[in-house]
Amino acid sequence: MVAGLLAPTCHNATPSCLQTDFMRLHNIPLQTGITCRIRSLGGDSRIAKRLAQMGILPGMEVTIVRTGPLGNPLELAIGSGQAIALRAEETAALDCELVSLPLNLVRPDGRTWRVRALQGGARYRHKLSATGLQPGSLVRVEDARPWRLRLLPNDALVRLGQGEAEKLILEPVDSSHA
C-alpha cells in the first residue's frame, strides 16, 4: 500500500475523490490509464448502496478507461473486466488511493517508479524491452516532453515521445509521494 495518498471524503461533485491527494498536489488531471484502489464508498448511504449494487467495493482497483465531456461521466474498468460509467456525484463519493498512472502524467521530481504495464502493441513492447524497460523495471523520470527516464540500477538513459509515454504505466515505489 502506498501511504499518504488517501483522498479526503468529498462533499461536492468536484474535484472527484478519484483524484487522490498526490494527484491534487502535483496537479494531475483525471485521465485514461490512471488506476486507483477504492478505500471506501463514502458517507452517503444512498450512493454507497448504488455503488455496491454495481459491484464497486472497497479494496477493488478501478482504471479510468474514458472520460466524458468536461470529465463527466467517467468510464471505469473494474476488476471483473466490466466497464461502468459513473456520474460526478458517484465518483466524488469514492475515497481512493493512487495505484498507477501513465508516464505522461508523472512529473520529473527524482522519485522512483516501477513499470507496471506496457499498454502498446507487440512492436511497442519489443522496442521498450530492447531498451530494458519491461514490467517490474525501476525508473526515475528526469525530464518531460520528450520524456527521459533513468533505468535503475544500471543508470541507462531511455528517451520516449508523447505517444510512448501515454502507454507506459508506472506505479510509485515508496511512500514519499504524499
HELIX and SHEET records of a PDB file:
HELIX    1   1 ASP A   21  LEU A   25  1                                   5    
HELIX    2   2 SER A   45  GLN A   53  1                                   9    
HELIX    3   3 PRO A   69  GLY A   71  5                                   3    
HELIX    4   4 ALA A   88  ALA A   93  1                                   6    
HELIX    5   5 LEU A  103  LEU A  105  5                                   3    
HELIX    6   6 ALA A  122  THR A  131  1                                  10    
HELIX    7   7 GLN A  162  LYS A  167  1                                   6    
SHEET    1   A10 ALA A  83  LEU A  86  0                                        
SHEET    2   A10 LEU A  74  ILE A  78 -1                                        
SHEET    3   A10 GLU A  61  THR A  67 -1                                        
SHEET    4   A10 THR A  35  SER A  40 -1                                        
SHEET    5   A10 ASP A  95  PRO A 102 -1                                        
SHEET    6   A10 LEU A 168  PRO A 172 -1                                        
SHEET    7   A10 THR A 112  LEU A 118 -1                                        
SHEET    8   A10 LEU A 138  ASP A 143 -1                                        
SHEET    9   A10 TRP A 147  LEU A 152 -1                                        
SHEET   10   A10 ALA A 156  LEU A 160 -1                                        
END                                                                             
